[in-house]
Amino acid sequence: MRRHFPIIIEQDSDGVFIVECPSFRGCRSYGDSIEQAMDNICEAIEACLEESPLTEDVTFIGVRDLEVSVA
């Protein structure tokens, strides 16, 4: 069986790609390229599934941009 999971991708100031799967608390990884980061998050998701299989579906709603005034 194959499942789809949402992935959030960011890039830090050093150029490292940081990936997160919001379906699992603390499921994060990184890589020097997007491809490497995606391979690494696949391994992290597999580890999360082994530790705590999903017993209920989590619905990912999306990502929004929020503007906040800063001093």
Backbone as numpy.savetxt, mean C-alpha at the origin, in Angstrom:
# Nx Ny Nz CAx CAy CAz Cx Cy Cz
-7.13 -18.80 -6.37 -7.97 -17.62 -6.37 -7.08 -16.37 -6.37
-7.48 -15.38 -7.10 -6.74 -14.12 -7.15 -7.65 -13.01 -6.63
-7.05 -12.06 -5.91 -7.80 -10.92 -5.37 -7.10 -9.63 -5.76
-7.84 -8.57 -5.82 -7.29 -7.25 -6.11 -7.27 -6.44 -4.82
-6.18 -5.70 -4.61 -6.04 -4.86 -3.44 -5.62 -3.46 -3.88
-6.15 -2.42 -3.23 -5.72 -1.05 -3.57 -4.31 -0.81 -3.05
-3.56 -0.04 -3.80 -2.18 0.29 -3.42 -2.01 1.80 -3.54
-1.40 2.39 -2.53 -1.06 3.82 -2.55 0.44 3.92 -2.79
0.83 4.74 -3.77 2.25 4.89 -4.11 2.66 6.34 -3.88
3.76 6.52 -3.16 4.33 7.85 -2.93 5.81 7.79 -3.26
6.42 8.94 -3.42 7.87 9.00 -3.63 8.45 10.01 -2.66
9.48 9.58 -1.91 10.06 10.50 -0.94 11.11 11.39 -1.60
11.70 12.27 -0.81 12.65 13.26 -1.35 13.94 12.63 -1.89
14.21 11.39 -1.48 15.39 10.68 -1.98 15.09 9.87 -3.24
13.83 9.90 -3.70 13.46 9.17 -4.90 12.98 7.76 -4.65
12.89 7.35 -3.40 12.43 6.00 -3.05 10.90 5.95 -3.15
10.38 4.90 -3.74 8.94 4.71 -3.87 8.42 3.96 -2.65
7.45 4.54 -1.97 6.84 3.96 -0.77 5.45 3.51 -1.16
5.13 2.25 -0.86 3.83 1.69 -1.23 3.12 1.19 0.02
1.80 1.31 0.00 1.00 0.90 1.15 -0.28 0.24 0.65
-0.71 -0.81 1.33 -1.98 -1.45 1.04 -2.91 -1.15 2.21
-3.88 -0.24 2.02 -4.75 0.17 3.13 -5.71 -0.92 3.61
-5.77 -2.05 2.92 -6.64 -3.15 3.36 -6.10 -3.84 4.62
-4.80 -3.62 4.88 -4.15 -4.24 6.04 -3.44 -3.15 6.83
-3.65 -3.11 8.13 -2.99 -2.13 8.98 -1.48 -2.38 8.98
-0.72 -1.35 8.64 0.74 -1.44 8.69 1.38 -2.16 7.52
0.63 -2.42 6.45 1.18 -3.14 5.30 1.82 -2.13 4.35
3.14 -1.97 4.52 3.90 -0.99 3.74 5.20 -1.62 3.26
5.72 -1.08 2.19 7.03 -1.49 1.70 7.60 -0.36 0.85
8.72 -0.60 0.20 9.35 0.44 -0.61 10.24 -0.20 -1.66
10.73 0.62 -2.58 11.66 0.15 -3.59 12.29 1.33 -4.31
13.41 1.06 -4.98 14.10 2.10 -5.73 13.40 2.42 -7.05
12.51 1.53 -7.50 11.70 1.76 -8.68 10.26 1.36 -8.34
9.31 1.80 -9.17 7.92 1.41 -8.92 7.78 -0.11 -9.03
8.45 -0.70 -10.02 8.37 -2.15 -10.21 8.87 -2.89 -8.97
10.01 -2.45 -8.43 10.56 -3.08 -7.23 9.62 -2.89 -6.04
9.08 -1.69 -5.92 8.15 -1.42 -4.81 6.90 -2.29 -4.93
6.39 -2.47 -6.15 5.20 -3.31 -6.35 5.50 -4.77 -6.04
6.67 -5.26 -6.44 7.05 -6.64 -6.09 7.12 -6.79 -4.57
7.70 -5.78 -3.91 7.85 -5.85 -2.45 6.50 -5.78 -1.74
5.56 -4.97 -2.23 4.25 -4.89 -1.55 3.48 -6.18 -1.78
3.69 -6.85 -2.91 3.06 -8.17 -3.12 3.50 -9.14 -2.04
4.79 -9.16 -1.75 5.31 -10.03 -0.70 4.73 -9.63 0.66
4.61 -8.32 0.91 4.06 -7.85 2.19 2.59 -8.26 2.32
1.83 -8.15 1.24 0.41 -8.55 1.28 0.30 -10.05 1.53
1.14 -10.84 0.86 1.12 -12.29 1.09 1.42 -12.61 2.55
2.36 -11.90 3.15 2.68 -12.11 4.57 1.50 -11.71 5.45
0.84 -10.61 5.12 -0.33 -10.19 5.89 -1.45 -11.21 5.79
-1.65 -11.77 4.61 -2.70 -12.78 4.42 -2.41 -14.05 5.19
-1.12 -14.43 5.26 -0.74 -15.62 6.03 -0.98 -15.40 7.52
-0.67 -14.20 7.99 -0.81 -13.89 9.41 -2.27 -13.72 9.82
-3.04 -13.06 8.97 -4.43 -12.76 9.32 -5.28 -12.70 8.05
-5.79 -13.85 7.61 -6.62 -13.85 6.40 -7.82 -12.92 6.55
-8.19 -12.29 5.44 -9.35 -11.40 5.46 -10.60 -12.22 5.71
-11.32 -11.88 6.77 -12.57 -12.57 7.04 -13.76 -11.76 6.55
-13.52 -10.49 6.29 -14.57 -9.64 5.74 -13.94 -8.75 4.68
-14.71 -8.40 3.70 -14.20 -7.53 2.64 -14.14 -6.09 3.14
-13.05 -5.44 2.82 -12.88 -4.03 3.12 -13.05 -3.28 1.80
-13.88 -2.29 1.80 -14.12 -1.52 0.59 -13.24 -0.28 0.59
-12.36 -0.21 -0.36 -11.49 0.96 -0.51 -12.30 2.05 -1.22
-12.41 3.19 -0.60 -13.21 4.28 -1.15 -12.40 5.15 -2.10
-11.16 5.46 -1.75 -10.34 6.27 -2.63 -9.38 7.15 -1.87
-8.69 7.98 -2.61 -7.73 8.92 -2.05 -8.19 10.32 -2.44
-8.12 11.23 -1.51 -8.53 12.62 -1.79 -7.38 13.54 -1.44
-7.38 14.68 -2.07 -6.42 15.73 -1.80 -7.07 16.75 -0.90
-6.39 17.14 0.17 -6.94 18.08 1.14 -6.00 19.27 1.26
-6.51 20.45 1.09 -5.72 21.68 1.22 -5.82 22.20 2.63
-4.70 22.45 3.28 -4.65 22.94 4.65 -3.72 24.15 4.70
-4.15 25.19 5.38 -3.30 26.38 5.53 -2.20 26.08 6.54
-0.98 26.45 6.20 0.15 26.27 7.10 0.85 27.60 7.28
1.44 27.79 8.42 2.11 29.05 8.73 3.45 29.13 8.07
